[in-house]
Amino acid sequence: MRGYEFQMVPGGKGANQAAAAARLGGRVAMVGRVGGDAFGPVLLQNMVEQGVDTRHVVIDQEASTGVAVITVEDSGENRIIISAGANGRVDRGDIDAAEALFRDAKFLILQFEIPIEVVDYAIEKAARYPVSVILNPAPAAPVSPGFLGRVSYIVPNETEASSLTGVEVIDRGSAEQAARAPGSWYP
């Protein structure tokens, strides 16, 4: 198989969400890790240029920066291969070190590119403050119904909705069925 073009773009779900919120005028801080490789400074500089506070992003010299290789088929469908790198090393201590951010925050935006147990811990911490939790459950991973019950807003794509609910999402009707599936996030 041959490709058509190649691009390297700073991003990742968390970084992209933070940049989008900052461009919309929000005061945004990122908590996480980048590696001590050539990609870490590029990602951090891009986030700063987007208006994101990166003071709580650790440069982890023991890891590579997380990367995703995305291929797009002629049909428009994409395939994503993720290497977590430093993202996989985010821990409770990183969340604790940024606890002051929770005091003034309105929203906590999370995704599954960091360990699920750390996502769960951040949700617990947000519950101590009047902070709404927005979850992009990607890449898809199994979680308990109780976990989803503590999330204010969930933003899954069809694959993630299917994974979380067991309902194959292929159109609007099946998406609505997944949203109302027993044990799903729908109240």
RODO-2510 file (C-alpha; in nm, 4 decimals, decimal comma):
residues 187
     n   res          X          Y          Z
     1     m     0,0000     0,0000     0,0000
     2     r     0,1309     0,3457    -0,0855
     3     g     0,0529     0,6688     0,0914
     4     y    -0,0186     1,0084    -0,0595
     5     e     0,1395     1,2473     0,1870
     6     f     0,3041     1,2636     0,5272
     7     q     0,2570     1,5284     0,7959
     8     m     0,3824     1,5699     1,1515
     9     v     0,1434     1,7790     1,3580
    10     p     0,1658     1,8488     1,7319
    11     g    -0,1443     1,7307     1,9101
    12     g    -0,3031     1,4415     2,0902
    13     k    -0,6562     1,4370     2,2271
    14     g    -0,5710     1,6189     2,5488
    15     a    -0,3508     1,8785     2,3812
    16     n    -0,6029     1,9356     2,1020
    17     q    -0,8885     1,9813     2,3492
    18     a    -0,6810     2,2220     2,5594
    19     a    -0,5804     2,4241     2,2528
    20     a    -0,9416     2,4415     2,1298
    21     a    -1,0676     2,5620     2,4688
    22     a    -0,7915     2,8248     2,4850
    23     r    -0,8685     2,9480     2,1328
    24     l    -1,2311     2,9888     2,2409
    25     g    -1,1161     3,2264     2,5141
    26     g    -1,0931     2,9892     2,8091
    27     r    -0,8206     3,0061     3,0684
    28     v    -0,6679     2,6620     3,0175
    29     a    -0,3974     2,4657     3,1975
    30     m    -0,2670     2,1279     3,0905
    31     v    -0,1593     1,8575     3,3343
    32     g     0,0452     1,5731     3,1913
    33     r     0,3825     1,4623     3,0641
    34     v     0,5952     1,4816     2,7542
    35     g     0,9134     1,2892     2,6952
    36     g     1,2698     1,4072     2,7062
    37     d     1,2991     1,3588     2,3306
    38     a     1,2807     1,5963     2,0323
    39     f     0,8984     1,5853     2,0232
    40     g     0,8417     1,7133     2,3800
    41     p     0,9620     2,0730     2,3252
    42     v     0,7686     2,0961     1,9965
    43     l     0,4460     1,9925     2,1687
    44     l     0,5010     2,2284     2,4619
    45     q     0,5847     2,5248     2,2367
    46     n     0,2729     2,4620     2,0281
    47     m     0,0552     2,4548     2,3394
    48     v     0,2063     2,7797     2,4680
    49     e     0,1431     2,9398     2,1269
    50     q    -0,2204     2,8260     2,1543
    51     g    -0,2545     2,9997     2,4935
    52     v    -0,2341     2,6900     2,7147
    53     d    -0,0590     2,7111     3,0527
    54     t     0,1939     2,4261     3,0523
    55     r     0,3434     2,4754     3,3989
    56     h     0,1974     2,1402     3,5083
    57     v     0,3342     1,9427     3,2148
    58     v     0,6315     1,7377     3,3331
    59     i     0,9233     1,6697     3,1002
    60     d     0,9874     1,3012     3,1712
    61     q     1,3481     1,2231     3,0786
    62     e     1,2816     0,8504     3,1220
    63     a     1,0173     0,8305     2,8472
    64     s     0,9441     0,9286     2,4913
    65     t     0,6670     1,1733     2,4091
    66     g     0,3407     0,9969     2,3282
    67     v     0,2740     0,9721     1,9568
    68     a    -0,0050     0,8570     1,7304
    69     v     0,0369     0,7366     1,3749
    70     i    -0,2828     0,8039     1,1847
    71     t    -0,3551     0,6654     0,8406
    72     v    -0,6593     0,7698     0,6410
    73     e    -0,7998     0,5281     0,3844
    74     d    -0,9448     0,6400     0,0519
    75     s    -1,2904     0,5802     0,2063
    76     g    -1,2174     0,8443     0,4705
    77     e    -1,1922     0,5909     0,7557
    78     n    -0,8877     0,6345     0,9759
    79     r    -0,6693     0,3922     1,1659
    80     i    -0,4794     0,5161     1,4681
    81     i    -0,1831     0,3472     1,6353
    82     i    -0,0894     0,5039     1,9679
    83     s     0,2338     0,4744     2,1626
    84     a     0,1570     0,6240     2,5041
    85     g     0,5137     0,7127     2,5981
    86     a     0,5184     0,9728     2,8768
    87     n     0,1358     0,9886     2,8731
    88     g     0,1344     0,6365     3,0151
    89     r     0,3459     0,7560     3,3082
    90     v     0,1102     1,0316     3,4277
    91     d     0,0306     0,9437     3,7883
    92     r    -0,1650     1,0565     4,0942
    93     g     0,1277     1,2724     4,2015
    94     d     0,0907     1,4770     3,8815
    95     i    -0,2762     1,5350     3,9675
    96     d    -0,1947     1,6209     4,3297
    97     a     0,0742     1,8681     4,2198
    98     a    -0,1905     2,0534     4,0171
    99     e    -0,4657     2,0495     4,2809
   100     a    -0,4669     2,4300     4,3080
   101     l    -0,6024     2,4387     3,9515
   102     f    -0,9215     2,2628     4,0647
   103     r    -1,0160     2,5496     4,2968
   104     d    -1,0817     2,7926     4,0105
   105     a    -1,1713     2,5433     3,7384
   106     k    -1,5158     2,5117     3,5839
   107     f    -1,4333     2,2078     3,3734
   108     l    -1,1943     1,9144     3,3831
   109     i    -1,1463     1,7611     3,0387
   110     l    -1,0081     1,4079     3,0325
   111     q    -0,9330     1,1346     2,7826
   112     f    -0,7943     0,7809     2,8005
   113     e    -0,4446     0,8510     2,6683
   114     i    -0,3307     0,8574     3,0321
   115     p    -0,3823     0,5577     3,2662
   116     i    -0,7488     0,4899     3,3499
   117     e    -0,6710     0,4805     3,7228
   118     v    -0,5305     0,8343     3,6969
   119     v    -0,8387     0,9486     3,5034
   120     d    -1,0494     0,7977     3,7838
   121     y    -0,8391     0,9769     4,0470
   122     a    -0,8752     1,3114     3,8667
   123     i    -1,2536     1,2596     3,8558
   124     e    -1,2520     1,1917     4,2316
   125     k    -1,0495     1,5086     4,2901
   126     a    -1,2866     1,7155     4,0711
   127     a    -1,5790     1,5956     4,2843
   128     r    -1,4293     1,7846     4,5817
   129     y    -1,4734     2,1109     4,3924
   130     p    -1,7600     2,2442     4,1787
   131     v    -1,5928     2,1151     3,8601
   132     s    -1,7832     1,9548     3,5719
   133     v    -1,6049     1,6592     3,4107
   134     i    -1,5966     1,6196     3,0324
   135     l    -1,4690     1,2811     2,9123
   136     n    -1,3514     1,1888     2,5655
   137     p    -1,3267     0,8086     2,6185
   138     a    -1,0540     0,7521     2,3610
   139     p    -0,8847     0,5320     2,2926
   140     a    -1,1783     0,3119     2,3918
   141     a    -1,1294     0,1155     2,7129
   142     p    -1,3648    -0,0763     2,9409
   143     v    -1,4848     0,1116     3,2489
   144     s    -1,7477     0,0457     3,5130
   145     p    -2,0938     0,2049     3,4960
   146     g    -2,0107     0,3768     3,8262
   147     f    -1,7105     0,5389     3,6616
   148     l    -1,9269     0,6908     3,3881
   149     g    -2,1877     0,7994     3,6427
   150     r    -1,9374     1,0530     3,7815
   151     v    -1,8835     1,2175     3,4417
   152     s    -2,0857     1,5305     3,3592
   153     y    -2,0477     1,5081     2,9802
   154     i    -1,9185     1,2281     2,7620
   155     v    -1,8084     1,2766     2,4012
   156     p    -1,7615     0,9339     2,2387
   157     n    -1,7365     0,8530     1,8711
   158     e    -1,9276     0,5525     1,7351
   159     t    -1,6496     0,3052     1,8186
   160     e    -1,6187     0,4306     2,1755
   161     a    -1,9968     0,4380     2,2264
   162     s    -2,0164     0,0796     2,1013
   163     s    -1,7331    -0,0289     2,3312
   164     l    -1,8887     0,1370     2,6360
   165     t    -2,2440     0,0126     2,5803
   166     g    -2,2227    -0,3056     2,3727
   167     v    -2,4565    -0,1493     2,1129
   168     e    -2,3114    -0,1327     1,7621
   169     v    -2,3409     0,2305     1,6563
   170     i    -2,3895     0,2648     1,2811
   171     d    -2,6507     0,5407     1,2475
   172     r    -2,8513     0,7933     1,4481
   173     g    -3,1014     0,5353     1,5734
   174     s    -2,8324     0,3011     1,7069
   175     a    -2,6505     0,5998     1,8613
   176     e    -2,9684     0,6895     2,0505
   177     q    -3,0086     0,3252     2,1531
   178     a    -2,6493     0,3212     2,2845
   179     a    -2,7110     0,6437     2,4763
   180     r    -3,0028     0,4798     2,6546
   181     a    -2,8451     0,1372     2,7045
   182     p    -2,8754    -0,0053     3,0572
   183     g    -2,5593     0,0710     3,2499
   184     s    -2,4507     0,3387     3,0060
   185     w    -2,3873     0,7016     3,0983
   186     y    -2,7463     0,8094     3,0215
   187     p    -2,9442     0,8842     3,3408
***
